[in-house]
Amino acid sequence: MKKRLFSLFIAWLFLINLFGVVEVKTVLAELITGTQDTSVKDKPPINNNLATNVATTASSESSYPWYFNNLQVPELWKLSTGSGVTVAIIGSGIDSSHEDLVGKVIGGVDLTGTNSPYYDSCNFGTFAAGIITANINNIGTSGIAYDSKLLSVKVVKKDSILEESVLAKGVRWAADNGAKILNLTILCESMDYSILKEAIDYAVSKGCIIVAPSEYNVIKKTRLESYSNVITVGATNENNQLCYFSDYTGGIDLVAPGVHINSTIQDYDYYYEKYGELQGTSVAAAIVTGEIALIASKNPQITTKDILDKFKDSTFKLSKDLPDIAYGYGILDVKKILTGVAGELKTSGTNSLDDNTYIKAQNVTSPSIVNANLENSYDISWYKIYVPANTAVKLTAINVPDEIDGKVFLNDLHKPYAEFAFFDDTKYGISDSPRHLEYYMPNSSSDKYFYIQLSHYEKQSSCSIDIKYLPANDPSIQKDYTFKYAIDSPRKEQNITGTYLDISGWALSKDFISKVQAKIDDQIIDLDMKIKREDVYKAFSTYNDENSGFKKQLDIRNLSYGTHQLTLIVTDYRGIKSFSDTVSFNVSSNIKTNIDTIAHGMNILGNSLQVNGWALSNSTINKIEAVIDNGAPIELKYGQARLDVYNVYKEYNNKNSGFTGNVDIKKYGMGLHTMKLKVTYADGKTELSVPVTFNISSTIKNSLDTIRPNTVIKNGLLTVGGWVISKDLVDKVEVIIDNNEPVQIKYGYDRLDVYNVYKDYNNKKSGYIENLDVSKLGFGEHRLKIRITEKTGRISIVNDVPFIIENLDKFLYSIDTPSQGRNITGNTLNIGGWILNKAGVGKVEAIVDGISYGELKYGYSRPDVFNAYKNYDNKNSGFNGVIDISKLTYGKHEIQLRIIDKAGIVSNSKVTSFNFVEDRRCNLDLPAKGAKINGDVLYVAGWALSTTGITKVEALIDGVAEEIQYGLSRPDVYNAYKGYNNKNSGFSGKIDISWLAFGTHSIAMRYTDAKGKITVSETVNFNVENTLKYCIDTPLQNTIVNYFHIQGWALSKSNIKKVEALIDDISIDISYGYTRTDVYNVYKDYDNKKSGFWKIQDLRDFGDGYHVLKMRFTDAGGRVTYSEPIRFLLKVDLGLAVPKEPRG
């Protein structure tokens, strides 16, 4: 049992070492100060009794660790044993009293504040110490440089917290206190390595050599390239192959054995173990540290640069190219460095396997079945899978004997994009049917490659992988119906100022979440997961996830000011993605602005506009511009002294916030206009102020005399006449018909009648008149406008007047369908009617909202029209056609006919309006209104129909959305509503309601159609019933007792999770699950034969007298029910016999 517990503990440590599961504070802690003595004179305690019994003879060769043979360590001892070298192990502390480390630790310091440098908080330090310098004493293990000495530099707390500043201080301390080699036992990718860099540069300048593990390129590739003064180490297995947890994307200097390594560990009181087995790159780094100690013992002045230079010709090469992306320069050849004669690299296994790197990945570009043969616990299979755009690749594991672990990498191979595992739930008793045998890789962007790495932790294993290619939206791709989430920050419509956006919330899935991302506009950001959320755990305890939280502090300096959209993307361990509703938030500065010279609605006369005001922001303002009617910005002069503004807003510390400018507004016509300020900041970002409106007034007066609204033109000539006066003088008058190019007409005719009325304008020649040829315009309605250009250059458009060109040949038509104002449902619109024209009809087009929807077929028989208009002699005047209106928004639209006769003349019909409305029918069959729900499951069923198609159905339980499976066969609904042509309108689902309190709750259905239109049904109330039944057999009311004996039974269809007795409100746990056949026979529908509870409790601490008992029952959903109180009299010396515990 002890060994089993210890192996579980070691597995936990392995995960920490492998994946860097170490909390790193983002806000740097201050350097530790205080009274503790941090010099080397702080010596560890020595167990003298043990020391006197330690044998000084070396262990037999057969007892050495397996890697001693590979690296020829015993032979190296003839050359060096590490004497005279001091190694600082910077990590979790060292157990200096360990039997294999007696006399090795000569000093240390605890920088975590616990004042225990010789107590290992999580076994990294003690384990590395044994690898490097364990005594040769016929017990335990042996150290590579067993004559070297150690300094214990503790920087990791008991709760595995590692702070950048403390680690940096540990490096400096080791350098100042005589360490030649510094072994960094633990690192984390999210650290701020700029702080550590200064300390490392300092240590190297003092002649120190620094060795560190490489975990996904945390030092060299992804951090500072100048970390060339740190030796980073990857890990290999017994076959000199790269281990699956080692880095393989560049930045490695050396590799060393990193699996099945046995070494010393802290003797914790609860494990009673002194040795254990670990794996990881930190283990490999300790081995390299020991080898370098052998070298430094013979070359005390050797530097990091000297060591790095020797890599090129003093290593066992494991690849052709050096340095290799995965193996670096290979495995260190210590013998060659010490003697100049090459050593021999041995292995403990075969060399028949590949090199375990992605370079040997099997290429997959089409559907296929591949075989994953994992020859041992550290073998790896790699696959390079091509995934085209808008495609999903489905991986299905076949004949999985045990769990197969997988990682997904993007083409850059920096770190895992996602992780998954293939295993059969039925083998673990998790479910009744196999699950977790599939994984999906969807790609909605451009073509790309994914790398898949398969491995197995414990033993040799193999399986086949069926690889299929599916459309990204293939309906066979499963959905996660158990997905629950909340975005706590940002809130909807929240205004964000400053440099950072805090994203936080929680997400749950019963299919295990592997990745949480936030999509902001088109950018996708990985969020930090596994944040403890006890509140969520209590509310949804059936998900059994205490760490459902996510968070991220995102630098938004590159986000533009304005509105942005955030969507949560959650990926489960099958690769299935779920998307949250979108949250809009606004990014803005803390800007304050005002335009002093323009008030809302102000009338402006003249050709220029004075724009004065001020603008303040905590960000540096580079430029202020005026934007009128969203046109081109006009720069204003910024930086004018405004002491009045400074005195009001002193916190901005800006005495020169004023701007001024004179804007030419001649080109803007009369009427309302808007102005906004465009603020440009020093970082290039821009922001628009709230707009102000102003009205440009004019001295223009005019009249169009010859045309009144709906004037009918019969002869092809349109006479345009009237007058215009302006105090800025009129330059020219033009006519615009149907928004075509303007036509200039003659201006300057005598109009004494106008002069006599407006003598102050002093213009006797204000008239204009022209006959325009409109014979080429089509029959029907047209519109005319007058464009006036003043001498100042200002242009004004007036007199928007409709007129009609009459069809002298009696051009006749009718739009029979759709009729005026008709409601239209569905995705198509039928258009029909008739047209007569003596020139003949050549083509008919349907125009909806000004856009052509294509040609309608003309020439259908219409005897009714022929009989009414025989003089046209046309029996086939009908037209008909069906157009697709699925992309139209719901609401009012306009349809018009564009008719081209055989002479080529184009005419437009009058507009007919119609309303495009949603045609949806739905019904919630279950639960019924007022339904009483017993148990933890709510069955939801019903149907929904829409002519545009239903894409999503959700149940809103007290406002919380649960997606429901849609598309189930409902022949009854189909037969009742055949017009919808949908045989699969049903929806059904089971919803976990164990988190709901007893009492009344609501359900409403939310339907999303193919247009994205969301409709919520009426609310239906239902009641979650408390199905608890119980009986307290003893004690009875007012019983006299001398001990506490409680016995009874309790049943609930939500299952009893916990039973407690509250005596005077003090809780006592009660054993639950005793056989009660009598209760089962009465309440067989509860299906529980073990409903009994029982407890004997000594109550002497409560004292004689009356006490009150209440039972507290907690069901599987965490809901609590209390029993009626029972009053009993306690007399401790009464002497009643104590009953025996019941069987079962």
N, C-alpha and C positions, 0 to 999 in steps of 0.2 A: 504493500500500500504506500509506504514511504517513497519507494522508487517511482511509483505511478504519479504521486503528487509532485515529485520533483521533476518528472518528465514534462508534466503540464506546465510547471513554472518555467522550465527551460524553453518550452515552446513559446511561452509569452515573451521571454527575453529575445528569442529568435525573431519574433515579429517586430519587436522594437528595433533590433539591430538591422534587420533587413529593410524595413520600410521607413525607418526614421520616425517612429511614433513617439516623438518627443515634443512637448509643448515649448515653443520658443516665444518669448515675450516680444511683441512688436515695438513697444516703447522701451528703450534701453534702460536697464536698471543702473542706478548710480553705483560707482565703485564702492565695494564694501569697505567701511571704515570702522574703527573701534579699537579696543584694547588688546585684541588677540595678538600674540607674537607670531609673525609669519616668517621667521627665519628658520634655517636648517637645524638649529639647535633643538627644535621641537621633535624629540625622538619618540619612536613608537615603543610600546611596552614589549618586553621580551618574556616569553615563557621559559624560564631557566631550566625547569625540570625536563621539559621536552627537549630543550637544546642539548642537554647532557646525554640524551639517549639516541641522538641522531647519528646514524652511521655515516662515516665519511667516504666509504667506498662507493664507486659508481654502480648503478643498477646493471643487471644483465641486459645484453643487447635485445633479447626477445621481449623485454618489458618496455622498450622505448616506444613513443608514439609512432604511428605508421609513417608519418612524413619524415622522420629522422632518416630512414633508409633512402627515401626519394632524394633528400637534400644532402646526404652523406654527412650528417651532423657528427656522429661519433668520430669519423676520420678527421673532421675539422678541428675537433678538440685537441688533436695532436699539435695543431698550429696556434690555436687561441681558445681561451675559455671565457673571454669577456672581462678579465680582471682589470681593474682601474677605470672602468667605464661606469658612469652614473646615468641611469635612464629615468626620466620623469614620465610617469603614466598620468596623463591628464584626463580625468573622467569622474568615476563615481566613488573613488577611494579604494584603498587596499586593506584587506584583512591581514595585518602584519603578524597576528598571532597564529596564522595558519601553520600547520605542521610542516608544510613544504616550503614555507617562505620565512622561516625563522632566521633572523639575522640579515635578511635581505633589504628590508626597508630602513633606510638610515635617516629619514626625516620626511616631513610633509607639512601640508597646510590645508585647512578646510576653508574655502572661500564662499561656502553656501550659508554660513552663519550658524551651523549646527555644532561646530567645534568637535567634529569626529572624523579626522582625516584617515583613521585606521579602521573605520567601519564602512564597508562597501554598501552603498544604498541600493544598487541594482546589478551588481556582479560584473560590470564591464571591467573595472580596474583589476580586481583580484584574478579574473580569468586571464587577462593579458599578462599579469605579473607572472603567473605560473608558466606560460608559454616562453617568456623571456628568460626567467632566472630561477625557476624552481630548483630546490636542492637536489643533489644526486645522493639519495639516501635509502634506496631500496624500497621506498614507499611512494604511492601516488604517481606522480608524473615527473618529468625531467625538463629543465629549462635549456634552451639553446645556448644562451650565454650565462651559465649557472654561476660564474664568478663575478658577474656584474652586480651593481647595487641599484636600489630603487628610491625614488622620491614619490610620495603619494600626494598628488595635487587634485583635491576634490573640488569639482565645479558643478556636479550634477546632484540635485536634491533627491530626497527619497521618493518624491512623487514624479520623478523623471523630468523635472523642469530644468532646462539649460538656457542660460542667459548669455547673450553675445558678450556683454561687457565683463562678465565674470570669467568666461572662457579666455578672453584676451588677457585679463589680469593673471590667470593661471599660467599662460605662456610666458609672460614677463617674469613671474615669480620663479619659474623653473630655470629660465636663462640666468637670473641673478643669483641662483643658489647652487650652481655647479653642475647642472645637468648637461651632458654632451648630446644626448638624443632625447627628443620629445616625442612621445607616442600619444596621438590624439585618438582616443578610443571611440568617440562618438561625435557625429556631426549631424546637421539637419539642413535640408535643402532650402528652407524658408528663412535661414539666418541672414543677417546683414553682415556679409563678409568683409565689407570695407573697414569695420571696426577691428576685426581679427587680423586684417592684413598688416596694419601698423605694428601690432604685437609680434607677428611672425617675422617681419622685416627686422625688427629689433633683435629677436632671438638669433636669427641667422647672422646678423652683424657681429654677434658675440661668439660665433663659431659653432652654434648648435645645428644639429641635423634634425629635421622634422619629418615624421612619417604619419600619414593619415589614410584612412580607408576612403575608397571612392564609391559613393552611392549616387548613381544617376548624374554623374558629372557635377556634383555640388561645388567643387572647387575650381577646376581648371576651365572647363568649357563654358559653363553657364554663369560663372562668376567673374573673376579677374584673371585675365591672361597672364598678368604679372606674377601669378602664383607659381612660377617656375622654380621657386626655391622650396617647394614642398614635394616630397616623394609620395605619390598617391598609388595605392595598391588595390588591385582587383583579386578575385578569388578563382581557384581552379579546384577540380576534384581529384580523385585518386588516379584518373587516367590523364591528368594534365589537360583536361578540357575546361573551358570557361563554365563557371556555375551560372545557373539561370538568374540568380539574384545579383550577379556582378554587372558592372557598367560595361557597355559595349558600343559606345558612341564617341570614343575619343577622350583624350585627357589622362589616360592611364600610363604610369611609368613602368611598373612591374606587376607581376602576379605571383601568388603564392598559394599553398594549400589553404582551403577555407571551409572544408566539410569534415565531419566526423572527428573533430578536434576535442580531445579530453584535456581538462586543465583544472586548476584550483578554483574554488568558489567560496564565498562567505558562508560560514556555518550558521544559518539562521535557526533560531530556537524551534521553529515549527517545521523544519525539514530534516535537520540532523544529517545533512550531507556535506562532504568536504570536497568532492570532485563531481564534475558534470561535463556534459558534451554540448558544444555550441557550434554554430556555423555562421559565416558572414564575412564580409570584407574587413571588418574590424579584427577578426581572428587572423586573417591573412596579413593584415598590417602589423600585428604583434609578432608574427613569425619573421617578417622582414626586419622589424626592429631588432630582434634577437640576432639576426645575421649581421646587421650593420654594427651591432655591439662587438661581435667577434672581430670585425674589420678595424673598428676604432680602437680596440684594445692594442693592436699592433701598430696603428697609425694614429696616435692621439691628436695630431694636428689636421686630420682629414676634414674637409668641408663638404657641404652639400653639393657644391659645384664639382668637387673631385669625384664624389659618388656618381653624380649624374653623368659625368664624362666617361666613367668606366662602364656604364650600361651598354655602350655601343659595341664593345668587344668582350664583355665579361658576364654574359648571360646565356642561358639555354634558350635558343630561339624557338618559338612555337608557331612562327608564321614566316612567310617570305619577306614581306615588307616591314621595315622598322622605322619608327615605332608603329606597331599594329594598332588599329582602331580599338581592338578588344583586349589584346595581350600586352600592349606597350612593347617593351624590349624583351619580355619574357620572364623567366625565373632566374633569380640572381645566382651567379656562379661564384661563391665566396672563395673557393679554392683557387680559382684563377686570379682573383684580385690579390690574394695573399701570397701566391707562389709564382704566378705567371703561367702555370700549367693548368690546362682545362680540366675541370671535373667531369663527372658522369651523372647524368640525370636518369633516375630510375622511376619506374611506375609501380603502383600496387595493383594494377588491373591490365586490361588489354588496350591496344591502340587501334582497334578496328572501328571505332565510332568517329563521326564527323567532329568538327571543332566547336560545335555548339553555338556558332555565331550566325547572325542573320545573313551573312554573305552566302551561306549554303542553303538559304531558304528555297523551298520548292515553289516554283512559279505556277500560279493558278489564274487562268484568264477565261475559263468557261466552266460550265457545270461538270463536276467530276467527284469521284470518291478517292480520298487520300487516306493512307494508313499512318497513324501516329504510333511509332514504336519507341517507347522510352525504356532504354536498356537498363538503367539503374535510377536511383532516386535523384540524381543530379543531371541526368541527360535532358536534352531539350530538342524539341522539333519545331522548326521555323517554316512558315508559309508566307509567301508574298502574293496577296490576292488583289487582282485588279477589279475595281468597282466603278463602272461607268456612272455618269451623272443620272440622277433620278432613278437609281436602282438600289435594291437592297439585296445583300448576300445573306443567305440563311445557312448556318452551319448546324448540322444535326449529328450528334454523337451516336454511334451504333456499338452495342455490346461493350458498354463501359463497365469494367470489372470493379472499379473503385473511382474515387474522385480524380478528375483531370483538371488541373488549373490552367487558366489561359490569361494572356495579356494581349491587348490590342495596341499597336503603335501606329502613328501616322508616319509619313515618309521620312520625316526628320529624325525619328527614332530617339528623340530626347528623353522622354519618359512615357510610361504607359498612358495611353489615351483613355483606356477603360480596362477593367478586369472582370473575369467571369469564371465560372466553374461548371464543368459537366458532372452531374451526379444524378443517380436515380433515387428520388425521394422515398420510394417504397422500401428500399434497403435500409433506410434509417427510421422507418416507421413514421415519417412525416405526413404522408398522404396515402390514399388508396390507389393512385395511378401515377405512373412515372412522370416526373417533371424535371425541369432544369437539364434537359438534354438538348436544348436548342439555344442558338445565339444568333442575333440579327445584327448586321452592319449596314444601316441605311446611309445613303449618300445623296443628298438633295442638291449638292453643288456640282462643280465641274468634276471630270474624271479624275480618279486618284487611286493610289495603291495603299492598302493596309497591310501591315505586318502582323502576323499572329504567332505568338510564342506559347507552346504547350509544354507543360512539365508536370511532374508528380513528386510530392515531397517525400513519401515514405519508402516506396519500393518500385521495382520494375513494373511497368504497366503498358498497356497498349489499347487502342481502339481505332475504329474507322470513322472518318468524318465525311458525311455526305454534304457537298457544297452545291447549293442551287442559287440561281439568279432570278430575282422577282422584281416587278415594278415597285417603286418606292411606296406607292399607295395601294399595293395589292391587298384585297380584303382578307386574305388568309393570314396576313401578319397579325399576330395576336395583339390585343390591347390590354392595358393594365386597368382592370375595373376596381382595383383596391387602392388606387392612387388617391392620397389625401395630401393637402398642402395648405400653407398660408404664407403670404409675403407680408412680413411685419414692417419692413422698411425697404424701399420708400413707400409711403402711403399714396393712395390714388390722388392725383393732381397736386402732390406735394411740391412746394417751391424749394429748390436746392440752391444754396449759395455756398461759396467756398470752393476748396480744392478737391474734396473727397465726397463720394457717395457711399453711404453705408447700406449694404444690401444684407438683409437677414430674414430669417423665417424658419419654417420647418417643412419637411416632406416625408411621407410615409408610404410604404408599399409592402404588401405581403410577399412580393417577389424580390425583395432585397434591393435596395438602391445602391448602384455602383458609382453614379456620377450625378452631380447637380450643377447645372450651368444657368447663367442668365444671358438672355439675348437682348442686347440694348441696340435698338434699330437693327443694323445688319451685323453687329459685332457680337461674338459669343465668348463669354468669359467663364472659366472654371471657378466654382465657388468652393470654399473650405467646408468640409462635411464633418459629421460625427461630433457635433456640438451638443452637449448634454441639455435636454429639454424635459425636465421632470413634469412640467405642466402638461405637455403633450402626451407624455407617457401615461399619466394618470387618466387623461381624457380618452386615450385610445390604447388601453393596456393590452388588448388582444393582439396588437401588432408587435408587442414585446421588443420595442426599440426605445431605449432610454436616450439615445444620441441621435435624434432625428433632426437636429438643428443644422442650419447652414449660415454662413456669413462671409462677407468680403468687404474690405474697404477699398473702393475703386477710385483711382486717380482720374478725375473728369476734366482735367485742364484742357484736354484735346476735344472735349465735347463742345459743340456750338451752343450758344445761348438759345433757348427756346424749348419747345415741347419734344420729349423723347418717349419711346415706348419700351417697356421692359416685359419680357416673357420668360417664365421659368421653364427650363427643359430638364426633365428628370429621366435618367436612363436606368433601367433595372438590370439585373444580372443576366437577362436574356438578350440585352441590347435593345429592348423595346423602349421607345421614347414616349413620354407623356408631356403635354404642354399645358401650362396654366393659362388662365385668362390674362389679357394684357393689362398692365398698369401704366398709366401715363404719368409722367412727372415733368416738371419744368426746371431747367437749369438757367439761373440768372445771376447777375452780380447784384450787389447791394446798391445799385445805382439810384440816384435821385436826380431828376431833371425838371426844368421849367422853361417854357417859352413865354417871356414877359410881354412881348409885343403883339401876340396873337391870342385872342380869347376865342373860346368855342363859339362858332356861328358868326364871327365878326364879318362885316361887309368890307371888302377891299376895293377901292377905286384906284385907277392908274395902272401903270405898267411895271411897277416894282413893289417888292414887299420887304420891309425891314424885319429881320429876324434877330432878336436879341434874347438872351436868357442865360442859364447856367446849368452845369452838370457836375455831379460829384460821384465818386466811386472809390472804394478802397483799392481797386486795381488802377494802374496808371493809364490815364486817357491820352491817346496820341492824336486823335482827330475827331471832330464833330462835323457831321454833314446833315443837310436838310434833304428829305425825300418827299416829293410832292406826287401824290397819286401813284405811288410805287414806281416812279420814273427813275431816271439816273440821279445819283446823289450829287448834291451841290455843296462844296466844302465851305464851312464857316470858319472864322478866325477864333481859335480857342486859346485861353490863357489870360483873359482880361481880369483885372483886379475886381473882386466882389467881396468886400469886407462885410457887407450886410449878410451875405450867405455864410461866410466864415463864422460870424458871431452866433448864428443860429445852429450850425452843424460843425462845432469845433472838433468833434471826434474824427472828422475826415482830414483835418489839418491841411486845408487847401484854401489859400487866400486868393487864388487866381482861377476861379472856376467859371468865369464868364465867357460867353461866346457872342459874336456879332457877325452880321453879314447882310448884304442887300441882294435879294434874289429877283432876277428878271422874270416876270410872270406874263409877258406878252403872249407867249405861245399857248397859254391855258385859256380855254374858253370861259364864257360866263357860266355862273352856277357854283354848286358846292364842290369843294376840293378838300383833300386831307393832307396834312403834313406830319411826318414823323422825324425824329432825330435818329440818325445812325451813328452810334458810338463805336469807335475802333480803339482797342486797347493795345498796350505795348506788346502783348504776346500774339497779336494778330487776330484775336477773336473780336467779333462784332456783336452788337446788341441794338435792337430797335426800341425806341420809347413808345409810350402810349400815344396814338394819333390825336391831333386836334383838327377840327373842321373849320373852314372859312369859306366865305362866299365872295366870288369875284363879280362885282357889279359892273355894268357898262352903261355908257350914255347912248347906246344904240336904241333907236326907236324905228319900227318897221311895220309894214303891212303887205300881205300878199293879196292883191285885189281880185285877180282873175280866177282863182281856184278856191273853191270851198270844199270841205270834206265830202268825199264820195261823188265829186263831179264826174259826169259821164262823158267820155271822149268818143266821138263817132267817126270822124273823118281822118284820123291819123295825125292830126296836128294838135299840139298842146300849147296854148298861149299862156306864157308866164309873165305877169306884169304886177308892179307894185312900187313901193318906195322904201328907202332906207336913209336915215340920217344918223350922224355920230359927231360928237364934238372933237373926236380924234380924226375925223374925216374918213370917208369910205374910199378904199383903193380899188376894190373890184367886188362884183357879185357873181356867184356861180350857182348852178342848179345841180342837185344830186338826186337821181332817180334810182330807187331800189339799191342804194349803196354802191352804185357803179361810179366810174370816174366822173369828177365834177366837169360841168360844161359851163364856160363863161358866157354871160349874157351882157348886152350893152347897158351901161349905167350912165346917167347924166341927163335924162330927159327933164324938161320943165315940169315942176309940180308946185305951182303957186299956191294951190289949196293947202299943201303941207307947209309951205313957207309961212303962210298967214297964221297957221295954228302954232308953229314952233319957230317964231322969229329969232329966238335966242340962239338957234343953231346956225342962222344966217346962210341957208342953203336953198336956192330956188330951183336947183337942178338935181333933185333927189330921186327921180323916177327911173325905173328900169322896165323893159318889155322885150320879149323875144318869142317867136313861134318855133317850137321844137318839133322835129319829126319823130313821132313815136310809133310809126307804122310797123316797125320791126319788133316792138314789144308784144308779148303774148296777150291774149284776151284775159280779162279779169282784173283783180285789184293790184295796184301799184302804190308806191309811196314817194312823195317829193319833199325835199328839204332845200332851204336856201342857205348858202354858205357866204358869210360876209367877212371880207378881209379889210381891216382898218389900216390907215397909213402907218400906224405904229407896228404893224405886223401881227397884231392879235387877230385870231380867227374865231368867229362865233357861228354856230349853226342854229337856225331858227326854222319855224314853220314846218313841222313834220306833219304832212297832210296826205291822206289817202285819196286816190282817184281811180276811176274804173274805165278801162278800154272795152267798149262794147263790141261784141261779136256780131257783125252785120249779117253774117251767114247763119245766125241763130245757133251758136255753139252751146249745146245743152249737155248736162250731165246730172247724175245723182249718185251719192254714196249711200247705198242701202244699208251696208253693214261695215263697220260698227255704227250704230245710231248715235246721235249727239248725247254725250254724257253717260254712255253705257259703261257698266262695270265689267272689266275683262279679267278672267282668271286663266291660269295655265301659262305655258311657255310659248304659245303661238297665237297669232291674231289672224282671223279670216277677214279679208277685205273684198267686198263685192259691190257692184252697181252697174251703171251704164253710161255711155258717152255717145253723143251725136254731133257730127260736124260735116258740113257739105264738102269740105276739102278732104275729108277722110282722116281717120285716126291711125297714126303710125306707131306710137309707143305710149305706154302708160306706166308711170313709176309711182311707188308708194314712198312718201316723205314723212318720217316721224321725227318730230322735234328738230326739223331742219336737216335731217340726215337721210340720205337715200337708203332704203331697205330693199331695193331691187325692183325688177320689172314685174308687172302683173300681166297675166295673159288676157288679151283682148280678142273678141270675136265670138263670144258665146251667144246662142240664140236667145233673143228677148222678144217674143211675139207681142207681149203686152206693150212694150215701148214702140214697136213697129206700128201697132194699131192706133197708138196715141199720136204719133208723128209720122204719118205716111208720106208726107212731102219729102222726108229725108231718105226714103226708100232704102232702109237699112234694117234687115231682120236679125242681124248678129251684132248688136251694139253692146252686149254685156262684157264685163271684165270681172276677173276673180283671181285670187291668189292668197297664199298663206305665208306670213312672214314670222321669223323667229324673234320673239320679244323677251327671251329669257334673261337678257342682260339689262333690261330696263329696271329702273328702281320702281318701287311701289309708289303710286300717286298719280297725279294728273299728267296726261300727255296729249299732244296734238298730232293729227294725221292730215295730210294734204295730198292731192293728186298733182303730179307734174305730167301734163299732156302735150305731146309733140304731134302736130298734124302732119299730113303727108307733104305739105309745103315747107316743113321744117320750122314752123312757128311754134314757140313754147308758151304754154299757158298754165297757170296754176289755179287750182280750185280753191274755194274757200276752206277754212280750217274747220275740221270736226274734232272735238275733244273727246277723250275717253279716260276712264280711271282704271289703272292697273292695280288690282287688289289681290291679296294673298287668299288662296282658297285652301284652307286647312280644316281638317276635321280630326278630332282626337277624343279619346276616352280613357279614363283611368279605371280599370276594372278592380284592381286590388291596390291598396286596401280600400274597403268601403268606408263611407263617411261614418265617423264615430266608432270604427272597428276597435275591438279590444285585442291587443297583441300580447300574447304570452310567450316568453322566451326572448332570445337575443337576436332573432332574425326577423326582418320585415320583408315579406314577399310583395314585390311591386310588379304589376302586369297591366297591360292595356294595349292600345293601338293608336297610331297617328298616320294621317294621310296629308299629303300636300302635292299640289300639281307641280311644284318646283322641285320636289324631292326632299326627304328628311335625311340629314347627314349625322345628326347627333341627338340623343335623348338623355336627359339627366333628371334625376330625382333630387329635389331640394328638400332635405330634411332639416327643418328649423333653419333654413337658409344655407346649409352645407351641401355642396353638390356631390352627387355620386353618379358616375356615368352608368347607364343601363344599356344592356345589349339590345340592339334594334335590328330588325330584318327577319323576324320570325314569321312563319306561315300563319296567316289568318284568313282562311277561305270564307268564313262567315262575313268578315268585313269586305272582302273582295266582291262577294255576291251582292252585298247591299250597296256598294259604291263602285260599280264597274267602270264608271267614267274615269276613275283615277288610275285604272290599270295597274294595280299594285297588289300582288298576292301575298307579299311579305311585309305587312304593315305592323306586325306585332312587336311589342317589346316586353321584356321580362328580366327580372333579376332578384337576387337575394342581397339585402343590405344588412350589414352588421350594425345593430342598434344597441349593443351592450353598453355603449357609452352614454346613452340617453337616460336621464332620470325617470323615475316612475311618474306617470301623470300624462297630461295632454300635450301632444306635439302636432306639428303640421307637416304636410307634404304637398309640394307643388311640382308639376312637371315642366321642365324647360326644354323646348324644342328648337333646334337650329336647322334651317333649311339650306339648300344649295347656294343661295344668295348670301348666306351669312346672317340672314334675318333671324332674330331670336324672339320667341314668344313664350310667355310663362302662363300656365294654366291657372285656373282658380285653385285656391288652397282647400285641401281636405284635412280635417283634424282626425287624429287617431289617438288612442290611449295605450300607453305601455303599462301593462298590469303588473302589479307585484304578486308573483305567484308563490311567495314564501308561505309555507305552512310549518308550524313548529309546535313543540310541546316540551315544557320543562317538567320532567317526572319528579325530580327532587333538586333542591328543597321546595317544599310547598309553602304557601303563604303562612307567615307567623310560626314557622318551625323553629324549635330550639335545637342548636347544633353545637358540637365542640370542635369540629373541623369542617372544612368546606368540601362537600361531596355534591357535585352537580352532574346530572344525567338527564338526557332527553333526546329529542330528534328534531331535525330540520330538513325541509325539502324546498327546492326551488327549480323551476324550469330553466333558470339562468345559471344553475349549478352553484353550490356553496363553495366559496374559496377559503373562507376563514370564519372561525367561530371564536368569540371572546366573551368573557364574563366581566362586567363592570361592577365591582364592589365599591360602593361609595365613590364611583367614577374612576376607580383605579383599575386598569385593564389587566386581565389575566388570560393568556392564550389557552384555549380548550381544544383537546384532541377531537378530531372529527373523522368519521369514516367507519364507525363500528356497525356491524351487521344488525339490522332491525327488520327481520322478516315480517313481523306483525304490521309495521308501518307500510312495507312494500305491498302487502296483500290488500291494504285499504286504498292505497294511492298508486295503483299499477301504472297509471298514465305518466307518472314521474320517472318510472323506470330506474329506480335507485334502491338497491337492497342494503346500501351502507349509509344510512342517513343518521346514524346515532352519534351522539357526542358524550363525553365522559371526562371527569377530572376529579382528582383528590388534591386538596390544597390546604396547607397549614395556615391558619388565620390568626395565630397568636399575636402577630404584629398589629392586628386591627383592634385588639382589646375587646373585653366583654361588653355586651350591650347590643342594642338593635343596629342593624345594618341593612342597606338596600342593594339588591342585586338586579341588574338589567343585563340581558343578553344582547350582543351586537353581532349581527350576521352580515357578512360581506360576500356578494356574489361575484361571479367571474368578471363582470363588467365594472367592478369596483363600487357598486351601489350598496348602500348601507341601510339596514333596517334594525330597529330596536324592539325588544320585547316589552311587554307590560312589566312594571317593576314588581319585585317580590321582596317583602320585608321579612327578615329572620332575626332570631335572637341568638347571639354567640355566647356560650359559656365554655371556656377552654377546658375547665376541670370536670366536665360532665361525665367523661369516661365511656362514651359510646364506642362500639367496635367500628373499625374502619373496613368498609367493604372492599372486595377484590375487583380488579379491573375486568370488565366483561370480555369475552372471547370475540375474535373477529374484528 
